[in-house]
Amino acid sequence: MATQASRAQAPEAGSVEVFAGAELNYADVNFLRLYNVLVNVTPGVKWHLGHDWMVAGQMFLPAVNYGYDNKDNIVRLTNATLAKQVHWGSQHFKLTGGLFGRDRYGLDLRWMMPVTKWLMFDAQLGYTGAWRLAAADALDWTWDAYPIETKAVDFAAPDRLTGLVAANVWLDPWNTQFRLSVGRYLNLDYGTELQIMRHFRGCSVGIYAQLHDKQSVRTSKYTEGGGFRVVMCLPDWSWKRGKFTARPASNFRLTYNAQADGLSMQYYTTDPEENERDYPVRIPWGTGSMAR
């Protein structure tokens, strides 16, 4: 795990990190059993090229599947990206291209600007299309989409423009962050979210509330949602030989949505270990100034 000093500095040029974690999905949708359960092992790699360039990749290897569709029970590539960070005074940028999470490919631009010790603005802009690379023919996964007017489009849909803007407030005595964001999401819905997250050493816990466009009657009857998120940093263990490091994944995330429909306010990920605790761009603000 990164310390406060290493989090403020760029990784060593030429260093390679190999890591592995697990993805857990569960849903209480069948009266014959308590939960449907899907577990994927998620090995990945990060190669730091120097000058803030990084190549990353990740695969999903199915381990347990009780109740989920067979389309989720295949070996598949979930991330293959090239990223570059640029730091210019108080302006911090990250441009990423390649294959992203949620079966999207394209370009993604992140921007973060700390204004004071307690205020920061950030934004994200992406232009993506649909893709999937799997070890089996995922017949249930389709490139087709409903007409956009129905607001019932599948994520595997034509190229689209998405974006987010947010304001962040940091309360230093309590290591607590308030984040208010508005955006256009993968299902072409617009929404806003207020998140309050308390950060501890090794763990972050937060609650959130959402308000978004109403989806098609076939997919959702809700215009609001909410729940909690937990980000747990995994044990600080690694095996090093020169510039090569093998370690566990940096974190384990748990998200609960009281009115989840699987479509509203969904976004792709560009980093294999992306989470709400670690910022996508290296900045000395908020959790970027904390020890893990």
N, C-alpha and C positions, 0 to 999 in steps of 0.2 A: 504494500500500500504506500501511497505517496505521503510524505511528511509535509509540513508547512513550507520548508525550504524548497523541496523538490517540486511542489505544486506551483511555486512562483517562477520556476525556471523551465526552459525547454528541455525535453529529454535528450540524452546524449545521441549525437549523430551516429547512425549505423546500428543503433540498438534494436533488438528484436524481442518482442514479448509474445509468448504463446500462453494462452489461458483457456480455461473451460469452466462453464457453469451449467445451469439447467433452467429450462423454462417450464413453469407449471401453469396449466389452465384447468379450471374446474367450474362446474355449473350445476345447480340444483334444479334440473329440468325434467327428471324422470322419477315417477313415484315408485319404481321397482328397485331403485338404489338411491343412496343418499346423495352421491355426486357422480357426474361424468368427470373423468380425469384424463388429462393428456400431459405427458411429461416428455420433453425433448432435451437431450444433452446438447450443449451449445459450444463446441470448441471454436476458438478464434485466434487471430494473429494480428499484431500491430508492428509495422516496420517503420521506424523513425529515420527518415532520410537525411535529416539536418535542415537548417534554415526553415524550420516549422513546416516541413513537408512530411506527410505520413500516408502510408499505404495500409489498409486494413481489410480484413476478410473474416467471415464467419459462416459456419454450416449448422444446420439443425439435424440431429440424428435421433429418430424416434426411439423411445425407450418403453413407455407405457401408454396405452390407449384403451380406455374403457368408456365407450359411449360416443366418442367423437367420430366424425366422418372419415372414411378411408383416405380422402385427399390430404389429410393432415398426417398420415402414417407413412410418409416417404422421406428419404434423405434428400435434402435440398440446400442449395446455396442461398443464404439470406443477406449477405453483405459482401460487396467487393468495391472498395472506394479509394479514391485519391483525394487528399485534403491538404489545404494550405492555409495557415494562419498568417494574418498581417496585423501588426500593432503599430499604430500611428498616433502618438500622443495619448489622448483619452479615447480614441477610436480603436476598436478591436473588431477584426473581421475574420471569418472562416468561410472559404469556398470549398465545396465538396462536390465531386462528380462520380458517377458510377451506379452501382446497383444498391438500392436502399432497402430498408425494412418495409413490410407490408406490400411486398411485390411491386415496388415502384423503382424506376430508373430515372436518371436525369441529373439536374444541377440544383444545388441548394446553397444559398447565401445566408450566413448569420452575421448579425451586427450587435455589438454590446457597447454601451457608453456609460461608464460611471460618471455621475455629475458631482455628487458629494459622497461622504462616507455612508449616508443613509439612503441615497436615491440613485437609481440606475434605470436606463431605458434599454430595451433590446428589441430586435425584430428578426424575422425569418421570412425568406422568399424562396419559393421552389417552383420549378417547372419539370413535371415528371410524367412518365407514361407507364404502362403496365408491362411486367415481365415475370417469368418464372423459369428457373433452371432446376430441374429435379431429376432424380435417378429413376423415376418411373413416370409413365404417362398419367398425369393427373386429370382424368376425364371429367371430374366434377368441377374443375377449375376452368372457368370460361373467360374469354376475352370480350364477350358480348356485354352490352349494358342497356339498361332501360333508357328511353328518351330522357334527356336532362330535365324536361318540364315536369316529369313525375317525381323528381327528387329521390328516386329509388334506384340510383345507379350503383353498380358493383364497383369495388375498388379496382378491379381489373378492367379499366375503362380507358378511353382515349386520353391523349396528353391533356394536362390541365395545369392551371396556375393556382397556387395556394400561397397563403401568407399569414403572418401573425405580427402584431405589435403589442408591446407590454411595458408596463411601468412597475418597478420593483422598489419596495421600501424595506430597509434593513434596520432592525432594532438591536443594536450591538449588545446591550446588557443581557439580553435574553437569547441571543443568536436566533432570532425569529425573522422570517422573511414573509412579506405580503406581496403578492403578485396579481395584478389585474391585466388580463389579456383579452384582445378581440382578434378574430381572424376568419379566414375562409378555409375550409377544411376539405378533405379528400372526397367527401360525398357531396361537394358543392354547397354545403350548408354553411351559414354564417353563425357565429356564436361568440359568447363572452364567458370568461371564467375568472372567479376570484379564488385564489389559493392562499392559505395561511399554513406555513410550515415551520416547525421548531426543529432546530438542528442541534444534535448532541454529538459528542465524540463517538464516531462509529455508527451513528444512526440518525435518520431524519424522519419525523412523523408529521403529517399534515392533513388538513381537511380542505375540501373544495366544493364550490357550488357553480353550476353551469346554467346558462340560458341560451337556447339555440333555435334555429328554424325547425318547424314541425316537418317530419319526414312524411312520405307517402303512408296512407292508411295501412298498407301491407307491411310496413316495416316498423313504424313507431307511432304511438299516440301521445308521446311526451314532448314537451317543449322545455323541460328543465331536468336537471340531474344533479347528482352530488354524491359524495362519499369520502373516502379517506385513502391516503397513500402512505406507504412505509418504504423507505430505502435503507437497507441494512448493509453496511460495509462488511465484506467477508474477511476472515482471519488474515492477518498480515504475515503471510508465509510465501516464500519464493525460493526457487533454486536457480542460482546464477553461475554461468561460466563465461567470463569475458563480457561481451555485449549481449549475450543470450540470457533470457529470463523465462522461466516457466512458473506459472502462478495460477491461483484460482481466479475466477472472474472477480472484478472489483466490487460488485454489489449484487444484492438480490432485492428485487422490487415486488411489492404487493400493492395492487390497486383494487378498490371496491367501489362500484358504481351502483347506487340504489335503483336506478332506472336505466340500466344499460340496454341498448338495442343493437349494439355491434356496428352501428353506422355513424351516429351523430358525433361530431367533434373529434374525429379520428385523424391522426397525422402519422407520417412515416418517420423512421429514425435513420440517421446517417452514420452513427457510430455504433459498433457492436455492444458497447457498454453504456449507452446513453441513459441518463436518469435525471431526476429533478434535483439531486443534491450537487452533482458536479456540472459546472457550466460547460457548454460546448466550446467556448473560447477561453483561453488561459488569461484570467484577469485577477488583479489583487483587490477583490471586492467581495463582501459577503462570505460565502463558503470557500471562495478562492483564496481567502486569507486565513482559513481555519486549518488545523491539523485534522486528518481524517478521523 
